[in-house]
Amino acid sequence: MTTFLTSISLFACTCAGVDKFSEDDLNVASQIFKGRVIKIVEDTALNLLAVTFELSENYLDSSDLGNKTIYTFTKSAFCGIYVQLNDEWYIYAKNKDGLDFCNRCERSALLTIQCLDRNDPPDFYQEIKDVTTWYKYLEFVYKPVIMGIKRYNDDIEEIKRITAANSK
């Protein structure tokens, strides 16, 4: 069993992409919201993060803007999201065994890059000396955020359209 789990963690997460938001996506979601990370608790035994968000928008229940805790895996093979305190996220979660889970391969998306707002960015951002390094920085940092913001905007428009159509 140990060999099996170890071999899984060696594989990277691969996502096939996200289709246009549909009514089925709305129906199977347990949480759809925009919020800021205010607490992160790691359970290393289960390879899980419990991430608490302070909500600014709740697309399933606009009256509920309290804090929400979502779970995600820490191992890259399980496609968990990478969070830092104060990151702003668009979260699309599904309930599994009584817990709300999200991952990188569905609709959840990072909407901010915190290191740009700080005077002391992490070391790997401080020395970008050549074009290749700069390209990698853009490819792996900016591009996912820009794509996430686009996905968020597209999804919210579809949620509004579906909700309006269903209320008629």
C-alpha positions in Angstrom: 0.0 0.0 0.0 2.8 2.4 0.8 4.4 1.8 -2.6 1.1 2.6 -4.3 0.6 5.9 -2.5 4.2 6.9 -3.0 4.0 6.2 -6.7 0.8 8.3 -7.0 2.5 11.4 -5.5 5.2 11.2 -8.3 2.7 12.0 -11.0 1.7 15.6 -11.7 -1.9 16.8 -11.9 -3.1 17.1 -15.5 -6.3 18.9 -16.3 -8.2 18.6 -19.6 -9.6 22.2 -19.4 -12.8 23.6 -18.3 -16.0 23.7 -20.5 -18.4 26.6 -20.6 -20.4 26.8 -17.3 -23.7 24.9 -17.6 -26.8 24.4 -15.6 -25.4 21.0 -14.6 -22.4 22.7 -13.1 -24.7 24.9 -11.0 -26.8 21.9 -9.9 -23.9 19.8 -8.6 -22.0 22.6 -6.9 -22.1 22.8 -3.1 -20.3 26.2 -3.0 -19.7 28.9 -5.6 -18.2 32.1 -4.2 -15.5 34.7 -4.3 -13.4 35.2 -1.2 -10.2 35.9 0.6 -8.1 33.3 2.4 -8.1 34.0 6.1 -6.9 30.7 7.6 -5.1 27.6 6.3 -4.9 24.3 8.4 -2.9 21.4 7.0 -3.6 17.8 7.9 -0.4 16.1 6.7 -1.7 12.6 7.5 -4.6 13.0 5.1 -2.7 15.3 2.6 -5.5 17.9 3.1 -5.8 21.6 3.6 -8.7 23.1 5.3 -8.9 26.6 3.8 -11.2 29.2 5.4 -12.4 32.1 3.2 -14.0 35.4 4.1 -16.6 35.7 1.4 -17.2 38.9 -0.7 -19.7 37.2 -3.1 -21.8 34.1 -2.7 -23.3 32.9 -6.0 -25.5 30.2 -4.5 -26.9 32.1 -1.5 -26.3 35.9 -1.7 -27.5 36.4 1.8 -24.7 34.2 3.2 -21.5 36.1 3.3 -20.0 34.5 6.4 -16.8 32.5 6.4 -16.6 29.2 4.5 -14.1 26.4 4.9 -13.2 24.4 1.8 -11.0 21.3 1.5 -8.3 20.6 -1.1 -5.5 18.1 -1.4 -1.9 19.0 -0.8 -0.3 16.4 -3.2 0.1 17.7 -6.7 -1.1 14.4 -8.1 -4.5 15.1 -6.5 -4.8 18.6 -8.2 -5.2 20.6 -5.0 -5.2 24.4 -5.2 -2.1 26.3 -3.8 -3.2 29.0 -1.3 -1.6 31.8 0.7 -3.1 34.0 3.3 -5.0 36.9 1.8 -5.2 35.4 -1.7 -8.5 36.1 -3.4 -10.1 33.1 -5.1 -13.1 32.2 -7.1 -14.2 28.8 -5.5 -16.3 26.2 -7.2 -16.7 23.3 -4.8 -18.5 19.9 -4.7 -19.6 18.0 -1.6 -17.8 14.7 -1.1 -18.5 12.7 2.1 -19.9 15.8 3.9 -17.0 18.1 3.0 -16.8 20.8 0.3 -13.8 20.1 -1.9 -12.3 22.1 -4.7 -9.3 21.5 -7.1 -7.4 23.1 -9.9 -9.1 21.0 -12.6 -12.6 22.3 -12.1 -13.6 25.9 -11.9 -11.8 27.3 -8.9 -9.3 30.1 -9.8 -6.8 32.4 -8.2 -7.8 36.0 -8.7 -4.8 37.8 -7.2 -1.0 37.5 -7.0 -0.2 38.5 -3.4 3.6 38.9 -4.0 3.0 41.9 -6.2 1.3 43.7 -3.3 4.1 43.3 -0.9 7.4 45.1 -0.5 9.2 41.9 0.3 8.2 39.3 -2.4 9.4 35.7 -2.1 13.1 35.1 -3.1 12.3 33.4 -6.4 10.6 36.6 -7.6 13.4 38.9 -6.7 16.0 37.9 -9.3 14.6 37.6 -12.8 17.8 38.1 -14.7 17.1 36.8 -18.2 14.4 36.4 -20.8 13.9 32.7 -20.2 13.3 33.2 -16.5 11.0 36.1 -17.2 9.0 34.0 -19.6 8.6 31.2 -17.1 7.5 33.8 -14.5 4.8 35.1 -16.9 3.8 31.6 -18.0 3.5 30.1 -14.5 2.4 33.1 -12.4 0.5 35.6 -14.5 -1.1 33.4 -17.1 -3.0 31.2 -14.6 -4.3 34.3 -12.9 -5.4 36.0 -16.1 -7.1 32.8 -17.2 -8.7 32.4 -13.8 -10.1 35.9 -14.0 -11.5 35.3 -17.4 -13.0 32.0 -16.2 -14.5 33.7 -13.2 -16.1 36.5 -15.3 -17.5 34.0 -17.9 -18.9 31.7 -15.1 -20.6 34.6 -13.3 -22.3 35.7 -16.5 -23.6 32.2 -17.1 -24.7 31.8 -13.4 -26.7 35.1 -13.8 -28.2 33.9 -17.1 -29.2 30.5 -15.8 -30.6 31.9 -12.5 -32.7 34.5 -14.4 -34.0 31.8 -16.9 -34.9 29.5 -14.0 -36.7 32.2 -12.1 -39.2 32.8 -15.0 
